Structure formats: structure tokens, C-alpha cells
Amino acid sequence: MSSKPPSFVGFTGQNLVYAVTFCCSVGFLLFGYDLGFMGGLTTSQPFLSTFGHVNASLLGFLVSSYEVGALFGAVSQFIVGDRYGRKTENIAGASIVIVGAIIQSTSFGLPQFLVGRLVAGFGLGIMTTVIPVWLTECAMPKSRGRMMAMQLSNLIMGLIIANWIDYGMSVHYTGSIQWRFPCALQIVFCIIVVCMTPFLPESPRYLCATDQLDQATYVLAALRNGQLDSPDVVEEMGEIRYAINVEMKESGSWSDVFHDGGISAFTRVAIAFAANFFQQLSGVNVMSSLGPYVFQNSVGMSTHEALIVSGGLQVFYFFSSLIPWLVVDRIGRRKLFMTGSIGMGVFMTLSAIFIGIGGTGLGVAATVVLYLFQTFFTLGWQSNMWVYPSELLPLKIRLRGGALAVVSQWLFTFLVVEITPPMITNIGFKSYIVFAIINFATVPVVYFCFPETSRRPLEVVDLLFADRQDGSRPSIFQVVRDSVNKDYVKSIESQLQERARSNKDNDAIVASEKEKALENLSVKMRSQL
């Protein structure tokens, strides 16, 4: 047997994980770009002229219609489930975005543009459901958060590209190309995803769940830089198969996400849904999708100033996003969630005060605190939130439960983007007070109801929700307490390893007995002949 571990396009081990991360990052760069480029178009005169200078409410819907499409894209993954695999669904999503981008960039009327936004959003909804699951299932426990942080930094890079493309087009062009080119640029990122994905490994957990065990072992060995029979590879495969066997004892269908199912399924889906809810209601998409509009209509800047400051905000946002690379897998999910919410609540409160009082000096101060708001968002809720549902949910419902969580993401993104322009128009600085209150209210919910999942094998998270020794099902409060108890976590890690070995031994015994039975049957048939 070759001494070299299995590989994909010459990559193995962490380098192969980085390759998967890069492909996922391009998908999330597209996500950021699509969130951001419409913000600049809301102040583009050629764009507004083409579509009849729509009012604030309809303008908000033009931006947020993308989120409606993405919501239905996520719902489609809830219905389809694990039928086609992570890679196939990612390619399908990118291909649909290409179609939507073509429709948008060739639009001459409002209905056509809305259809393009909905179609492209549908494709992105598929991608944002599948990508976090694919990356989480390929990455190693100790670096899952960092891989997701790298991916989410590219989301911000998409926002940066969108803002500066909008600015550059507004400065140098006066015709419809000023807005058509930003719409068409989506296609470039989709082509990269479609071309890269076929050459990368499928999720080993998905392959195990669909009885492709040989291929799953090959993929896992490549991702872990080991041989097919390496002890680490064999042990992790055993843990995955054990978790799958436990889950398969329960009936498997889409309705599992609404039941306990022996794995606290509904509780875990509800927490994943809540994580997306709190992220979107923090107010982050006010700045991501409508930055130029906010700086122009709330802070009082000119169109030119608003575009520059919004573009600068995204650059600052990107550099802030590098902080989680260093801390996300060290500090833990819960502490970062709470730290981020407290910081965002404080800076939203300050922005409300500064904008409410008004004046040039306080306008600058409001801009500064909105910049700092983005720092605490990326520290607490950006990469942290996107990895959390995939870590929390059991394999049997990981994609469907993740789809519902992403439905929450897009539903409340739509809500925030839709209501922000009329909110700013009608209640002004009080809009920011609403978001501040939500951020402060998030802290106790996380403290009592969000278990710690950082640096835990996915199968260990399953055992946190399992029945205790007395046969009782733990409450979510007990699960949270156990998840931060290092001694308890170590005990269930040992328990998982023992059960995986036992499961492997049982499989070997069953296989041996089947082989003996076949040999006896063969001998008996020969003797009869």
C-alpha cells in the first residue's frame, strides 16, 4: 500500500481543509457582495430613473426581495434534505444565482428586476444553507471556528468590493452601466464556485449517512492526512458511524425537526433558529445592506460622502473580522456571543443619542460608534453564529435543521432591510434604540439556553443531549451547565470512544457470523449435490 495519504488535486490534511474553506469563502464573498451592492444603487440616479424613482417602502422591498428569494431557497433545502449531497447542492445554488444575475443586469422594468432578485436570492439561500454544513463536517474540531472566521472575512470582502464598485461606477459613469455592471459581477464569483467544487471532497459524514463507507473513509483520510487504516481515521470513522447508528434507530423524515426524536431535535433546531434571529435583529444589516442610505438620511451626509464612509466602514469591518481568527476557538461560542451583544447594545445606544441630538460633531461621533458596532458584531456574532447551528444539530437533521435556521436568517434580514428606510424616515434616532434593546435582551438568553460547542467533536455534542444515567432527559438548562463543565465533557468524550469501539466490535462479530452462516450454507448445498 502507498505510504502517501489519499489526496484531492494534490492537497491533503489541513491544506485540503483550507481548499474547501476557500471554495466556501468564495460562496460567502458572493453572499456579502449581494448584500452590499444594492445599498449603493439606492442612491444611484440612473438606477432610480430606470425604475421610476420609487418611494422608500418600495425601495426597501427592491433591496429585501433578495432575502425573500433566499428564504425560499433555504426552504427548498428543508424539503430536499440530504438527497443530493453538499457539493451538488452548492453547484446548483451557484448556477441559479447566475440566472438571476443575468435577469437583473438586463432589466428595463421593475417586474423583471424583482424576478431576477428573487431567482438569485433563491440560489444564494441554497448556498448559505449547504456551505456551513459542508465546511463544519470537513474541518477538524479544534479549528472549525477559525475556518468559519476565514470564510466570513470573505463575506466582508464581498461587502467591500460591492461598496467600492458602487462608488467607482457612480464617479466614472452616468448611464445605466452604473448599476448594470454591479448586478452582472455576481456571475464571476458563481463561476469560481461551480468550477472548484467538483474537485473537492464531499462531506465524510454525509457519505457515511448514505452508506458510502469506502468513499467516506477515503475522504476522511485525505482530510486528516492519514492512511485508510490510520488509528485516528479509524477512530473518527467509528465515532461517526456510532452516532449515525444511534440516530437511525429513530424514524427519519422531515418532521424530525419538530420532535424530540430521542436526540432533543426540536430543542436544538429552536436554538439554531434563535441564533439566526438574534444575529439579524442586532441591526447589522442596517449597515451592511443600507449603509449609504443610513449615512445620507440618518447621519446627514451627502451622497458622495455617504458612499465613501460606507466603503470605509466595510474596510474597517474586514480588519475587525481578523480578530475572531485568533480567538473564536479559544474563548468559546457563548462568551463571544454575550460579549458581542453587550458591545453592540452599547454602541447602538450611543448612536441613537448622537443622532438624536444632531449636529456635525455628533454626526461624526455617530459614524465612529457605528464603526465600533461592526467590530463587536464580527467578534461575537459573525463567524460564531454561522458555525454554531452546524455544530449544534445532529447529523440526521443537520441540513434540514440548518435550513430552518437559515430561514430565520433570511426572514429577519428581509424584515430589517424592509422596515429600516421607513423606520428612519418616521422615527429617526429611535430606530437605533430598538436594536439596542434587542442586543441587551440577547445576553440572558445565550447564558441560559446556548450550550458550548467549541472544540467539541460533533458526536460529543450529540451526547450532551442524550439521556442521563438515570434515564431522564436533561433540560436545556442542564445541557448548558454540562457543556461548560470540563470534567463532564471529558467523561462523555471517553464514553463516545468506548461506545464507538464497542459498536465496531459488534459490527465485526455480526459480519463474522454472517460469513460463517454463508459458509455453512455453501457446504450444505454442496453435500446435497
C-alpha positions as CSV (number, residue, x, y, z in Angstrom):
1,M,0.0,0.0,0.0
2,S,1.2,3.5,-0.8
3,S,2.8,5.4,2.1
4,K,1.2,8.7,0.8
5,P,-2.3,9.5,2.3
6,P,-5.2,10.0,-0.1
7,S,-5.5,13.4,-1.6
8,F,-7.7,15.7,-3.8
9,V,-6.0,17.7,-6.6
10,G,-2.7,17.2,-4.7
11,F,-4.0,18.5,-1.3
12,T,-4.3,16.6,1.9
13,G,-4.8,17.3,5.6
14,Q,-5.1,20.9,6.7
15,N,-4.2,22.1,3.2
16,L,-7.2,20.2,1.8
17,V,-9.4,21.8,4.6
18,Y,-8.1,25.2,3.5
19,A,-9.1,24.4,-0.1
20,V,-12.6,23.5,1.0
21,T,-12.6,26.7,3.1
22,F,-11.5,28.8,0.1
23,C,-14.3,27.5,-2.1
24,C,-16.8,28.1,0.7
25,S,-15.3,31.5,1.2
26,V,-16.0,32.5,-2.4
27,G,-19.6,31.5,-1.9
28,F,-19.8,33.7,1.1
29,L,-17.9,36.5,-0.7
30,L,-20.8,36.3,-3.2
31,F,-23.2,36.5,-0.1
32,G,-21.5,39.7,1.1
33,Y,-21.4,41.2,-2.4
34,D,-25.1,40.5,-2.9
35,L,-25.9,42.1,0.5
36,G,-23.9,45.1,-0.3
37,F,-24.2,46.2,-3.9
38,M,-27.8,47.2,-3.7
39,G,-27.0,49.6,-0.9
40,G,-25.2,51.9,-3.4
41,L,-27.9,51.5,-6.0
42,T,-30.4,53.0,-3.6
43,T,-28.7,56.4,-4.2
44,S,-27.9,55.9,-7.9
45,Q,-29.8,58.3,-10.1
46,P,-29.7,56.1,-13.3
47,F,-31.0,53.2,-11.2
48,L,-33.8,55.2,-9.6
49,S,-34.7,56.7,-13.0
50,T,-34.9,53.3,-14.7
51,F,-37.4,52.2,-12.1
52,G,-39.5,55.3,-11.7
53,H,-38.0,56.9,-8.5
54,V,-39.8,54.5,-6.2
55,N,-40.7,55.6,-2.6
56,A,-38.8,54.5,0.5
57,S,-41.1,51.5,1.1
58,L,-40.8,50.1,-2.4
59,L,-37.1,50.9,-2.4
60,G,-36.7,48.8,0.7
61,F,-38.6,45.9,-0.9
62,L,-36.3,46.1,-4.0
63,V,-33.4,45.5,-1.7
64,S,-35.1,43.0,0.6
65,S,-36.7,40.9,-2.2
66,Y,-33.4,39.1,-2.5
67,E,-33.9,37.9,1.1
68,V,-37.4,36.6,0.2
69,G,-35.8,34.5,-2.6
70,A,-33.1,33.3,-0.2
71,L,-35.7,32.3,2.3
72,F,-37.4,30.1,-0.2
73,G,-34.0,28.7,-1.3
74,A,-33.4,27.7,2.3
75,V,-36.9,26.1,2.5
76,S,-36.1,24.1,-0.6
77,Q,-33.2,22.5,1.3
78,F,-35.5,21.7,4.2
79,I,-37.7,19.8,1.7
80,V,-34.9,18.2,-0.3
81,G,-32.8,17.3,2.7
82,D,-29.7,15.2,2.2
83,R,-30.8,13.7,-1.1
84,Y,-28.1,15.1,-3.4
85,G,-25.0,15.9,-1.2
86,R,-23.3,19.1,-0.1
87,K,-21.3,19.6,-3.3
88,T,-24.2,19.0,-5.8
89,E,-26.4,21.4,-3.9
90,N,-23.7,24.1,-3.8
91,I,-23.2,23.9,-7.5
92,A,-26.9,24.1,-8.1
93,G,-27.2,27.2,-5.9
94,A,-24.4,29.0,-7.7
95,S,-25.9,28.1,-11.1
96,I,-29.3,29.6,-10.1
97,V,-27.6,32.8,-8.9
98,I,-26.0,33.1,-12.4
99,V,-29.5,33.0,-14.0
100,G,-30.8,35.6,-11.5
101,A,-27.8,37.9,-12.1
102,I,-28.4,37.8,-15.9
103,I,-32.1,38.7,-15.4
104,Q,-31.2,41.7,-13.1
105,S,-28.4,43.1,-15.2
106,T,-30.6,43.1,-18.4
107,S,-33.7,44.6,-16.7
108,F,-35.7,47.5,-18.2
109,G,-38.7,47.3,-15.8
110,L,-39.4,46.8,-12.2
111,P,-41.1,43.4,-12.5
112,Q,-38.1,41.9,-14.4
113,F,-35.7,43.2,-11.8
114,L,-37.7,41.8,-9.0
115,V,-37.8,38.4,-10.6
116,G,-34.0,38.5,-11.0
117,R,-33.6,39.4,-7.4
118,L,-35.9,36.6,-6.3
119,V,-34.2,34.0,-8.5
120,A,-30.6,35.0,-7.4
121,G,-31.8,35.1,-3.8
122,F,-33.2,31.5,-4.2
123,G,-29.8,30.3,-5.3
124,L,-28.0,32.0,-2.5
125,G,-30.4,30.6,0.0
126,I,-29.4,27.1,-1.1
127,M,-25.7,28.0,-0.9
128,T,-25.9,29.6,2.6
129,T,-27.7,26.6,3.9
130,V,-25.2,24.0,2.5
131,I,-21.9,25.8,2.8
132,P,-21.7,26.0,6.6
133,V,-22.7,22.3,7.0
134,W,-20.1,21.2,4.3
135,L,-17.3,23.1,6.0
136,T,-18.2,22.1,9.5
137,E,-18.3,18.4,8.6
138,C,-14.9,18.6,6.8
139,A,-13.0,20.7,9.3
140,M,-11.3,19.4,12.5
141,P,-12.9,20.2,15.9
142,K,-10.1,22.4,17.1
143,S,-10.1,24.7,14.1
144,R,-13.8,24.7,12.9
145,G,-14.4,28.2,14.3
146,R,-11.2,29.6,12.6
147,M,-12.1,28.1,9.3
148,M,-15.6,29.7,9.5
149,A,-14.0,33.0,10.6
150,M,-11.8,32.9,7.5
151,Q,-14.9,32.3,5.4
152,L,-16.8,35.1,7.0
153,S,-13.9,37.5,6.4
154,N,-14.5,36.9,2.7
155,L,-18.2,37.8,3.2
156,I,-17.0,41.2,4.4
157,M,-14.6,41.3,1.4
158,G,-17.7,40.9,-0.7
159,L,-19.2,43.9,1.0
160,I,-16.1,45.9,0.4
161,I,-16.0,45.0,-3.3
162,A,-19.7,45.9,-3.6
163,N,-19.3,49.3,-1.9
164,W,-16.2,50.4,-3.9
165,I,-17.6,49.1,-7.2
166,D,-20.8,51.2,-6.5
167,Y,-18.6,54.2,-5.7
168,G,-16.4,53.8,-8.7
169,M,-19.3,53.3,-11.1
170,S,-21.1,56.4,-9.6
171,V,-18.0,58.6,-10.1
172,H,-17.0,57.5,-13.6
173,Y,-20.2,56.5,-15.3
174,T,-23.6,58.2,-15.7
175,G,-25.6,55.7,-17.8
176,S,-27.3,52.5,-16.9
177,I,-24.0,50.7,-16.8
178,Q,-23.5,52.4,-13.4
179,W,-25.9,49.8,-11.9
180,R,-26.0,47.0,-14.5
181,F,-22.3,46.2,-14.1
182,P,-22.6,45.6,-10.3
183,C,-25.5,43.3,-10.9
184,A,-23.6,41.3,-13.5
185,L,-20.4,41.0,-11.4
186,Q,-22.2,38.3,-9.3
187,I,-21.6,35.9,-12.1
188,V,-17.8,35.9,-11.7
189,F,-18.0,34.5,-8.2
190,C,-20.5,31.9,-9.1
191,I,-18.3,30.6,-11.9
192,I,-15.4,30.2,-9.5
193,V,-17.6,28.1,-7.2
194,V,-19.0,25.9,-10.0
195,C,-15.5,25.2,-11.3
196,M,-13.9,24.5,-8.0
197,T,-16.5,22.4,-6.2
198,P,-16.3,19.2,-8.3
199,F,-12.6,18.7,-7.5
200,L,-13.1,18.9,-3.7
201,P,-14.1,16.2,-1.2
202,E,-17.7,15.5,-0.2
203,S,-18.6,15.6,3.5
204,P,-17.4,12.3,5.1
205,R,-20.4,12.4,7.4
206,Y,-22.8,12.7,4.5
207,L,-21.1,9.8,2.8
208,C,-21.4,7.7,6.0
209,A,-25.0,8.6,6.3
210,T,-25.7,7.4,2.8
211,D,-23.8,4.1,3.2
212,Q,-20.8,5.2,1.0
213,L,-18.4,3.9,3.7
214,D,-15.4,3.2,1.5
215,Q,-15.6,6.7,0.0
216,A,-16.2,8.2,3.4
217,T,-13.0,6.6,4.8
218,Y,-11.0,7.8,1.8
219,V,-12.3,11.4,2.2
220,L,-11.7,11.4,5.9
221,A,-8.2,10.0,5.5
222,A,-7.4,12.8,3.0
223,L,-8.9,15.5,5.3
224,R,-6.9,14.2,8.3
225,N,-3.6,13.5,6.3
226,G,-3.7,9.8,7.3
227,Q,-3.9,6.3,5.7
228,L,-7.1,4.5,5.3
229,D,-6.2,2.3,8.3
230,S,-4.6,5.0,10.5
231,P,-5.8,4.8,14.1
232,D,-7.1,8.4,14.1
233,V,-9.0,7.9,10.9
234,V,-10.4,4.5,12.1
235,E,-11.4,6.0,15.5
236,E,-13.2,9.1,14.0
237,M,-15.0,6.9,11.4
238,G,-16.1,4.7,14.3
239,E,-17.4,7.7,16.2
240,I,-19.3,8.9,13.1
241,R,-20.8,5.5,12.4
242,Y,-21.8,5.1,16.1
243,A,-23.6,8.4,16.1
244,I,-25.4,7.5,12.8
245,N,-26.4,4.1,14.2
246,V,-27.9,5.8,17.3
247,E,-29.8,8.3,15.2
248,M,-31.1,5.7,12.7
249,K,-32.9,3.9,15.5
250,E,-35.4,6.7,15.3
251,S,-37.6,7.2,12.3
252,G,-36.1,9.6,9.8
253,S,-38.1,12.2,8.0
254,W,-38.5,16.0,7.6
255,S,-40.9,16.0,10.6
256,D,-38.0,15.0,12.9
257,V,-37.1,18.7,13.3
258,F,-40.3,19.3,15.2
259,H,-40.0,16.3,17.6
260,D,-37.7,15.2,20.3
261,G,-36.8,12.0,18.3
262,G,-34.5,10.7,21.1
263,I,-32.0,13.4,20.3
264,S,-33.7,16.6,21.6
265,A,-34.1,17.6,17.9
266,F,-36.7,20.3,18.2
267,T,-34.9,22.0,21.1
268,R,-31.7,22.1,19.1
269,V,-33.4,23.4,16.0
270,A,-35.1,26.1,18.1
271,I,-31.7,27.3,19.5
272,A,-30.2,27.4,16.0
273,F,-33.2,29.3,14.8
274,A,-32.8,31.8,17.7
275,A,-29.1,32.3,17.0
276,N,-30.0,33.5,13.5
277,F,-32.9,35.6,14.8
278,F,-30.7,37.4,17.3
279,Q,-28.0,38.0,14.8
280,Q,-30.3,39.7,12.3
281,L,-32.2,41.7,14.9
282,S,-28.9,43.1,16.2
283,G,-29.2,45.7,13.4
284,V,-26.1,44.6,11.5
285,N,-27.9,44.5,8.1
286,V,-28.9,48.1,8.6
287,M,-25.2,48.9,7.9
288,S,-24.4,46.0,5.5
289,S,-27.3,46.5,3.1
290,L,-28.2,50.1,3.6
291,G,-25.0,51.8,4.7
292,P,-25.1,54.7,2.2
293,Y,-28.8,55.2,2.9
294,V,-28.2,55.4,6.6
295,F,-25.3,57.8,6.4
296,Q,-27.1,60.0,4.0
297,N,-30.6,60.1,5.5
298,S,-29.9,59.4,9.2
299,V,-26.4,61.0,9.8
300,G,-27.0,63.8,7.3
301,M,-24.1,63.2,4.7
302,S,-24.2,64.0,1.0
303,T,-24.5,61.1,-1.5
304,H,-20.8,61.3,-2.2
305,E,-19.8,61.3,1.5
306,A,-22.2,58.5,2.3
307,L,-20.7,56.2,-0.3
308,I,-17.1,56.9,0.8
309,V,-17.9,56.5,4.5
310,S,-19.9,53.3,3.8
311,G,-17.0,51.9,1.8
312,G,-14.6,52.8,4.6
313,L,-16.9,51.1,7.1
314,Q,-16.6,47.8,5.2
315,V,-12.8,48.0,5.1
316,F,-12.8,48.6,8.9
317,Y,-15.3,45.7,9.2
318,F,-12.9,43.5,7.3
319,F,-9.9,44.2,9.6
320,S,-12.2,43.7,12.6
321,S,-13.1,40.3,11.2
322,L,-9.5,39.1,11.5
323,I,-9.8,39.2,15.4
324,P,-12.0,36.1,15.5
325,W,-9.3,34.1,13.6
326,L,-7.3,34.3,16.8
327,V,-10.0,33.9,19.5
328,V,-13.0,32.1,18.2
329,D,-11.7,28.6,19.1
330,R,-10.1,29.7,22.3
331,I,-12.7,31.8,24.1
332,G,-15.7,29.7,23.1
333,R,-19.0,30.4,21.4
334,R,-21.1,31.5,24.5
335,K,-18.7,34.2,25.8
336,L,-18.2,35.6,22.3
337,F,-22.0,35.8,21.7
338,M,-22.5,37.6,25.0
339,T,-19.5,40.0,24.6
340,G,-20.7,40.9,21.1
341,S,-24.3,41.6,22.2
342,I,-23.2,43.8,25.1
343,G,-20.9,45.8,22.8
344,M,-23.5,46.1,20.1
345,G,-26.1,47.2,22.6
346,V,-23.8,49.9,24.0
347,F,-22.8,51.4,20.6
348,M,-26.4,51.3,19.2
349,T,-27.5,53.3,22.3
350,L,-24.7,55.8,21.7
351,S,-25.6,56.2,18.1
352,A,-29.2,56.9,19.0
353,I,-28.1,59.6,21.4
354,F,-25.7,61.2,19.0
355,I,-28.1,61.2,16.0
356,G,-31.0,62.3,18.3
357,I,-29.1,65.4,19.5
358,G,-27.7,66.1,16.0
359,G,-25.0,68.5,14.8
360,T,-21.9,68.0,12.6
361,G,-19.7,66.9,15.5
362,L,-22.1,64.4,16.9
363,G,-22.7,63.2,13.3
364,V,-19.0,62.2,13.2
365,A,-19.3,60.6,16.6
366,A,-22.3,58.6,15.4
367,T,-20.3,57.4,12.5
368,V,-17.5,56.3,14.8
369,V,-19.7,54.3,17.1
370,L,-21.4,52.6,14.1
371,Y,-17.9,51.6,13.0
372,L,-17.3,50.1,16.5
373,F,-20.6,48.4,16.4
374,Q,-19.4,46.4,13.4
375,T,-16.3,45.4,15.4
376,F,-18.3,43.8,18.2
377,F,-20.6,42.2,15.7
378,T,-17.8,40.4,13.9
379,L,-16.2,39.4,17.2
380,G,-19.4,38.0,18.7
381,W,-21.9,37.0,16.1
382,Q,-20.4,36.8,12.6
383,S,-18.4,33.6,12.2
384,N,-19.6,32.4,15.6
385,M,-23.2,32.2,14.5
386,W,-22.6,30.6,11.2
387,V,-20.7,27.7,12.6
388,Y,-22.9,27.2,15.7
389,P,-26.0,25.6,14.2
390,S,-23.9,23.1,12.2
391,E,-22.1,22.2,15.5
392,L,-25.3,22.0,17.5
393,L,-27.6,20.0,15.2
394,P,-27.4,16.2,14.9
395,L,-26.4,14.6,11.6
396,K,-29.8,13.2,10.9
397,I,-31.4,16.7,10.7
398,R,-28.3,18.8,10.3
399,L,-29.2,20.0,6.8
400,R,-32.9,20.3,7.4
401,G,-32.5,21.9,10.8
402,G,-29.8,24.2,9.3
403,A,-32.2,25.1,6.6
404,L,-34.8,26.2,9.1
405,A,-32.1,28.2,10.9
406,V,-31.2,29.9,7.6
407,V,-34.9,30.6,7.0
408,S,-34.7,32.6,10.2
409,Q,-31.6,34.4,8.9
410,W,-33.3,35.4,5.7
411,L,-36.8,36.1,7.2
412,F,-35.4,38.6,9.7
413,T,-32.8,40.0,7.2
414,F,-35.8,40.7,5.0
415,L,-37.7,42.3,7.9
416,V,-34.8,44.5,8.9
417,V,-33.9,45.7,5.4
418,E,-37.6,46.2,4.6
419,I,-38.5,48.3,7.6
420,T,-35.3,50.3,8.0
421,P,-35.9,53.0,5.4
422,P,-39.4,53.8,6.7
423,M,-38.2,53.5,10.3
424,I,-35.5,56.1,9.8
425,T,-38.0,58.3,7.9
426,N,-40.7,58.1,10.6
427,I,-39.0,57.7,14.0
428,G,-35.4,58.7,13.3
429,F,-32.9,58.1,16.1
430,K,-35.4,55.9,18.0
431,S,-34.8,53.2,15.3
432,Y,-31.4,52.5,16.9
433,I,-32.9,52.2,20.4
434,V,-35.0,49.3,19.2
435,F,-31.9,47.4,18.1
436,A,-30.0,48.3,21.3
437,I,-32.8,46.8,23.4
438,I,-32.8,43.6,21.4
439,N,-29.0,43.2,21.8
440,F,-29.1,43.6,25.6
441,A,-32.0,41.1,25.8
442,T,-29.9,38.5,23.9
443,V,-27.4,38.2,26.7
444,P,-29.5,36.3,29.2
445,V,-31.0,34.0,26.5
446,V,-27.5,33.0,25.5
447,Y,-26.3,32.5,29.0
448,F,-29.2,30.1,30.0
449,C,-30.0,28.4,26.7
450,F,-27.0,28.2,24.4
451,P,-24.7,25.2,25.1
452,E,-21.0,25.4,24.4
453,T,-19.9,23.6,21.3
454,S,-16.4,25.0,20.6
455,R,-13.6,22.4,20.1
456,R,-16.1,19.5,20.7
457,P,-16.4,16.6,18.2
458,L,-19.8,16.8,16.6
459,E,-20.7,13.4,18.1
460,V,-19.8,14.6,21.6
461,V,-22.4,17.4,21.2
462,D,-25.0,14.7,20.5
463,L,-24.2,13.0,23.8
464,L,-24.6,16.3,25.7
465,F,-28.3,16.0,24.8
466,A,-28.6,12.2,25.5
467,D,-30.5,10.7,28.4
468,R,-28.6,10.7,31.7
469,Q,-27.7,7.5,33.6
470,D,-31.0,7.5,35.4
471,G,-32.8,7.5,32.1
472,S,-34.1,11.1,32.4
473,R,-33.9,13.6,29.5
474,P,-31.9,16.7,30.6
475,S,-33.4,20.1,30.3
476,I,-31.7,22.6,28.1
477,F,-30.5,24.4,31.3
478,Q,-28.8,21.2,32.4
479,V,-27.3,20.7,29.0
480,V,-25.9,24.2,29.1
481,R,-24.4,23.6,32.6
482,D,-22.9,20.3,31.5
483,S,-21.5,21.8,28.3
484,V,-19.2,24.2,30.3
485,N,-18.2,21.5,32.8
486,K,-14.8,20.4,31.5
487,D,-14.8,17.2,33.6
488,Y,-18.2,16.2,32.3
489,V,-17.2,16.9,28.7
490,K,-14.1,14.7,29.1
491,S,-16.2,11.9,30.5
492,I,-18.5,11.9,27.5
493,E,-15.6,12.0,25.1
494,S,-14.3,8.9,26.7
495,Q,-17.8,7.4,26.7
496,L,-18.0,8.1,22.9
497,Q,-14.7,6.4,22.2
498,E,-15.7,3.3,24.2
499,R,-19.1,3.1,22.5
500,A,-17.5,3.5,19.1
501,R,-15.1,0.7,19.7
502,S,-17.9,-1.5,21.1
503,N,-20.0,-0.7,18.0
504,K,-17.1,-1.6,15.8
505,D,-16.6,-4.9,17.6
506,N,-20.3,-5.7,17.3
507,D,-20.2,-5.0,13.6
508,A,-17.2,-7.3,13.3
509,I,-19.0,-10.1,15.2
510,V,-22.1,-9.7,13.1
511,A,-20.1,-9.8,9.9
512,S,-18.2,-12.9,11.1
513,E,-21.4,-14.7,11.9
514,K,-22.9,-13.8,8.5
515,E,-19.7,-15.2,6.9
516,K,-19.9,-18.4,8.9
517,A,-23.6,-18.8,8.0
518,L,-22.9,-18.4,4.3
519,E,-20.0,-21.0,4.5
520,N,-22.3,-23.5,6.3
521,L,-25.0,-23.0,3.7
522,S,-22.5,-23.4,0.9
523,V,-21.2,-26.7,2.5
524,K,-24.7,-27.9,3.0
525,M,-25.7,-27.2,-0.6
526,R,-22.5,-29.0,-1.9
527,S,-23.2,-32.1,0.2
528,Q,-26.8,-32.2,-1.2
529,L,-25.4,-32.1,-4.7
